[in-house]
Amino acid sequence: EYLEKHWEEPDEGIWEVRGPRRHFVHSKVMAWVAVDRTIKLVESGDVEGPLERWYQLRDDIHRDVCERGYDKERNTFTQSYGSKEL
């Protein structure tokens, strides 16, 4: 539940980057991984959970990262949304 409510917020990232909080691509991808692995646990029967809701969340995070964290001109993901840094 926490992840569902907070994945869209900017953060400090895992590096010691100076300045304001940002939408770090690495953080968004790690949120996607957390949801994806939780889905796999539910699918395997190890835990219970709202699969349809989590499928949608996983897709939303993926779409957001690809639309906002990818530089099409350079064919690469960036450090954070709107940044040219890698």
Sine and cosine of phi, psi and omega as CSV:
sin_phi,cos_phi,sin_psi,cos_psi,sin_omega,cos_omega
0.00,0.00,-0.66,0.75,0.01,-1.00
-0.84,0.54,-0.73,0.68,-0.03,-1.00
-0.88,0.48,-0.66,0.75,0.01,-1.00
-0.86,0.51,-0.58,0.81,-0.07,-1.00
-1.00,0.08,-0.38,0.92,-0.18,-0.98
-0.86,-0.51,-0.09,1.00,-0.09,-1.00
-0.90,0.44,-0.41,0.91,-0.04,-1.00
-0.99,0.11,-0.05,1.00,-0.02,-1.00
-1.00,0.10,0.53,-0.85,0.11,-0.99
-0.93,0.36,0.33,-0.94,-0.01,-1.00
-0.56,-0.83,-0.06,-1.00,0.00,-1.00
-1.00,0.02,-0.21,0.98,-0.03,-1.00
0.96,0.28,-0.07,-1.00,-0.01,-1.00
-0.99,-0.13,-0.13,0.99,0.00,-1.00
-0.98,-0.17,0.29,-0.96,0.04,-1.00
-1.00,0.05,0.93,0.37,0.01,-1.00
-1.00,0.02,0.77,-0.64,0.01,-1.00
-0.99,0.15,0.49,-0.87,0.06,-1.00
0.91,-0.40,-0.18,-0.98,-0.07,-1.00
-0.95,0.33,0.25,-0.97,0.09,-1.00
-0.88,0.48,0.52,-0.85,-0.03,-1.00
-0.68,-0.73,0.18,-0.98,0.11,-0.99
-1.00,-0.03,0.99,0.12,-0.02,-1.00
-0.95,0.31,0.75,-0.66,-0.02,-1.00
-0.88,0.48,-0.66,0.75,0.01,-1.00
-0.85,0.53,-0.68,0.73,0.01,-1.00
-0.89,0.45,-0.67,0.75,0.00,-1.00
-0.91,0.41,-0.66,0.75,0.02,-1.00
-0.91,0.41,-0.62,0.78,0.04,-1.00
-0.91,0.41,-0.55,0.83,0.10,-0.99
-0.90,0.43,-0.67,0.74,0.05,-1.00
-0.87,0.50,-0.71,0.71,0.01,-1.00
-0.87,0.50,-0.70,0.72,0.00,-1.00
-0.86,0.51,-0.70,0.71,0.01,-1.00
-0.92,0.39,-0.70,0.71,-0.01,-1.00
-0.86,0.50,-0.70,0.72,-0.02,-1.00
-0.94,0.34,-0.56,0.83,0.07,-1.00
-0.91,0.41,-0.66,0.75,0.07,-1.00
-0.85,0.53,-0.70,0.71,0.00,-1.00
-0.88,0.47,-0.61,0.79,0.05,-1.00
-0.90,0.44,-0.67,0.75,0.02,-1.00
-0.91,0.40,-0.71,0.71,-0.01,-1.00
-0.88,0.47,-0.52,0.85,0.00,-1.00
-0.99,0.14,-0.14,0.99,0.02,-1.00
1.00,0.04,0.09,1.00,-0.02,-1.00
-0.96,0.27,-0.52,0.86,0.03,-1.00
-0.63,-0.78,0.24,-0.97,0.06,-1.00
-0.95,-0.32,0.47,-0.88,0.03,-1.00
-0.03,-1.00,0.20,-0.98,-0.03,-1.00
-0.98,0.19,0.99,0.13,-0.10,-0.99
-0.81,0.58,-0.75,0.66,-0.07,-1.00
-0.86,0.51,-0.67,0.75,0.02,-1.00
-0.90,0.44,-0.66,0.75,-0.01,-1.00
-0.96,0.28,-0.54,0.84,0.12,-0.99
-0.86,0.52,-0.71,0.71,-0.01,-1.00
-0.90,0.44,-0.68,0.73,0.02,-1.00
-0.88,0.48,-0.72,0.69,0.02,-1.00
-0.85,0.52,-0.70,0.71,0.02,-1.00
-0.90,0.43,-0.63,0.78,0.01,-1.00
-0.89,0.45,-0.69,0.72,0.01,-1.00
-0.90,0.43,-0.70,0.72,0.01,-1.00
-0.86,0.52,-0.74,0.67,-0.01,-1.00
-0.88,0.47,-0.69,0.72,-0.01,-1.00
-0.87,0.49,-0.72,0.69,0.00,-1.00
-0.89,0.45,-0.70,0.71,-0.03,-1.00
-0.93,0.37,-0.56,0.83,-0.01,-1.00
-0.99,0.17,-0.60,0.80,-0.15,-0.99
-0.94,-0.34,-0.28,0.96,-0.07,-1.00
-0.92,-0.40,0.23,0.97,-0.05,-1.00
-0.85,-0.52,0.77,-0.64,0.03,-1.00
-0.99,-0.13,0.97,-0.23,-0.05,-1.00
-0.91,0.42,-0.55,0.84,-0.01,-1.00
-0.90,0.44,-0.61,0.79,-0.04,-1.00
-0.97,-0.22,-0.04,1.00,0.05,-1.00
0.85,0.53,0.76,0.65,-0.03,-1.00
-0.44,-0.90,0.40,-0.91,0.15,-0.99
-0.98,0.18,0.48,-0.88,-0.01,-1.00
-0.97,-0.25,0.14,-0.99,0.01,-1.00
-0.91,0.41,-0.67,0.74,-0.01,-1.00
-0.51,-0.86,0.27,-0.96,-0.03,-1.00
-0.87,0.49,0.75,-0.66,0.03,-1.00
0.99,0.17,0.04,1.00,-0.03,-1.00
-0.98,-0.19,0.44,-0.90,0.13,-0.99
-0.99,-0.13,-0.14,0.99,0.00,-1.00
-0.93,0.36,0.58,-0.81,0.05,-1.00
-0.97,-0.23,0.00,0.00,0.00,0.00
